[in-house]
Amino acid sequence: MKKISLIFICFIFSKITNAQIYPTPDNPCEARAWSVKPADPLFADCTPVPIVQNIISYTNATLTGGIANPSCITSNAQNIRDIWLRCSVPTSGRLVIRIAEGSTDLVMAAYSKTGPCNTGTYTEVGCNNDYLGNINPRLQLSGLTPASELYIRIFNNPISVVDNGAFYICITDYYDNLPVVDNSSKVGIGAVSPFAKLDVAGSGIFRDKTQFAKDIEVRGRAKITGKLELDSLLLNGGGFPGHYLTSDLFTGLATWQSLPASASAWNVSGNNMYNNNTANIGIGNTDPSFLLDLSKRMRLRSENTSLGAGIWFNNNDNSSLNTFLGNDVNNNLQIFSSSGNRTIATFNPTSGGLRVEGPTTEASGNAIASFGGYGNFVVDKPGTAGGRFIIKENGNVGIGTNAPESVLELKGLTNHLMINENSNFWNRIGFKNNVGQGWTLATLTGATATDSRFNIFSDQSASNILSIHGNGAIAVNGNIGAVGQVLTSNGSAAANYSGLSTLTSASSTSNCNTSYIVVPNVNTTITCGTLNVNVTNPLGAKLLISGTFSLNAGSCSGAGCAAVGVIQVYVDGVFSTGIFQSIGSGRIENLTIANLLHNVSSGIHTITFVAQIPTGGSTTFFQVSSNYTSAFALSN
């Protein structure tokens, strides 16, 4: 069987943007099961809504073979396409099916089925092309078998074919209580034998505006849950001018009553209403002592989203708004005075800002929290003089004293200042200049005395200049030093640790002066100087080894003939380096070793200078002599 594809309407994307579109159910066996919504109690029609659950694609749909075209299609054009849905018939046996699309014309038919989906028989039970002149079809079916499956087939109109698109659908049950019209032109809704032009048995709802040209008679009670707007109100024949409407305490019936005598009456002046009563008014009490006396709480609400609630306090002639107490729309407390002065616990403030005072000076101990009255801000223990905390008028701050003589003065019997941090083990005090650079004092209490330390940190060098450990160890610039080292000043540069003064002794045990050795092309060496050095620094030292030597070679034949002399340096028998010098025939050459660096440990060391007999040319003799040898030790 050829796949059934439903050609749905090219949908306006703004209606189904971001919605999931179901794929094409192309034949009865692929028909998508669709839920049936219950009937609307107000007889509202089924209305397709473009939501995810209602949208189906008919892109690339094809015509189902073996099932005749529906009766409401007048053309047998070859380009007809269809798709399939199915639903379960409700117990009422009634269904309303509506689809909606953009501008494409669709056709809808419904079938009952017997047998398997691919070989069964499909019988048409309804078909619709254009509902009430609208290109969107609608089916209203009744007399269906409850709980049976109904197959819904949707076609493109062969006159206007669109290959791709989507549509949305709704399927609902519906009520069959249609109006009853008798021969006397009376309409009954829910009433078989209406007694009036319109007789409704049950509740009714008017969804739109309803106009009545004459009177409305209500025999029971009329209940209005919304607004009641009246151009005029006539109750019990109306009252006399100036009367007011009131309800009876027991029956609840409204009656017109005359206003009280003018002395206690409410008077209207334009949009204003006032009362001339000069007696006190009590709310929640029977013995008011003030013009308005409230025994319980009073609540003020904001009138809109831009103004908060509050109370204005004006002068007697109402000429200006002097003082306000209330809140803003963000529930922030507002205290406003047109003079700029605010006061608590004192009258007639003379200075601007907020004025909070105790009854006497801070020295009396009666000022729990006061500032402004005497130029000082004080926090005291009630009834105790002395000052827990004070900011003097001159800017000095005292903690534990009410007479600080410095910018900050602390006074107490135990620790004057304790700094704790909750987030880690470090406690810090910082000192900054006007550009944010300075020093930080920091302490750390570690698990052991070695871990604990007191640091002095510099922002400019971004390091700890000095660290004192809990066990007494001292680190300078991050270097804690080693046993035997001392802290040494380095002038204007950073101080560092170095060893004690290195005492060295160098003694020469042998030198070579004029040694002649016949050299018949034999590689021979001559010891030409030995130094014994004693390094006393426990950390060892760096040896600077130097020496000068004279070299001579003879019997070198041939133009440009030259021999190469070598002086080798050994420290404790280990070769350190070799210095080479080219020697021309009949010439004496000087060879210099300058500040050869060699690391040694503490103790006695032997430095040996060895001359190696030249092997170049046809040298017959070699002469070497040591002029000067030395060694110096530098501390590590």
Secondary structure, 3 states (H helix, E strand, C coil): CCCCCCCCCCCCHHHHCCCCCECCCCCHHHCEECCCECCCCCCCCCCCCCCHHHEEECCCCCCCCCCCCCCCCCCCCCCCCEEEEEEECCCCCCEEEEEECCCCCEEEEEEEEECCCCCCEEEEEEEECCECCECCCEEEECCCCCCCEEEEEEEECCCCCCCCCEEEEEEECCCCCCCEECCCCCEEECCCCCCCCEEECCCCCCCCCCCCCCCCCCCCCCCCCCCCCCCCCCCCCCCCCCCEEEECCCCCCEEEECCCCCCCCEEEECCEEEECCCCCEEECCCCCCCCEEECCCCCCCCCCCCCCCEEEEECCCCCCEEEEEEECCCCCEEEEECCCEEEECCCCCCCCEEEECCCCCHHHCCCCEEECCCCCEEECCCCCCCCCEEECCCCCEEECCCCCCCCEEECCCCCCCCCCCCCCCEEEEEEECCCCCEEEEEEECCCCCCCCEEEEEECCCCEEEEEEECCCCEEECCECCCCCCEEEEECCEEEEEECCCCCEEEEEEECCCCEEEECCCCCCEEEEEEEEEEECCCCCEEEEEEEEEEEEEECCCCCCCEEEEEEEEEECCEEEEEEEEEEECCCEEEEEEEEEEEEECCEEEEEEEEEECCCCCCCCEEEEEEEEEEEEEEEC
